[in-house]
Amino acid sequence: MNTGNFTSQVEASFLFVFVISLVLLIGITVAMIYFIIRYHHTKNDKPKDIHGHLGLEVAWTVIPTILVMGMFYYGLVGYEKMDEIPEDAMKVEVTGRMWEWKFTYENGTTTDTLYVPVDQAVDLSLNSADVIHSFYIPGLKIKRDVVPGLNNHMWFAADQSKRYDVFCAEYCGDEHAYMYTQVVALPRESFDQWYAGSGSAAPQVTSADTAQ
Ligand SMILES: [Cu+2]
């Protein structure tokens, strides 16, 4: 189930790394157990010295290099997409401070919950008023540091009308754990209505689920 434009790509990268790790874990464990039994001192009283094996050394250099380059490739491709903000993206200023988030829209409206239309690219301009925070939307599989003096950008498009949790993912003091808000993705008409009459009661999503 997709909920954001990066979800399937991030999940595929995680699965790729996970499968490689699992195969290695099982392979190493099985080899270790086999060696313990096969080369037990009761069966082999005189150990031989081995002065290297070219074939093995090439294999254990080349194979991990290919695997790590594969992981790097997946990560790089995903990172590049996250860096290419579409021209028609809706711009929102995000300000993090101890211990709350504030959103400022192009018409000057400010909120403490982020309202966006469904299927709309949203360009978040991330600024901090004090220390380092990190803007994290697990349901959309995106996260970026919010650093004082550094204007980072991050974008997404939510493809379902839902509430998405937002956490601060960089420890920033006593109430870091409460630095929580939500992204509410609204059908286009509901969003436009709210945006036109901004300041009026906050809109509700029809579905009560919160994406995890
Ligand atoms: Cu924080």
Boltz pocket constraint, residues with backbone or C-beta under 6 A from the ligand:
constraints:
  - pocket:
      binder: B
      contacts: [[A, 96], [A, 97], [A, 99], [A, 132], [A, 133], [A, 134], [A, 168], [A, 169], [A, 170], [A, 171], [A, 172], [A, 176], [A, 179]]
      max_distance: 6.0
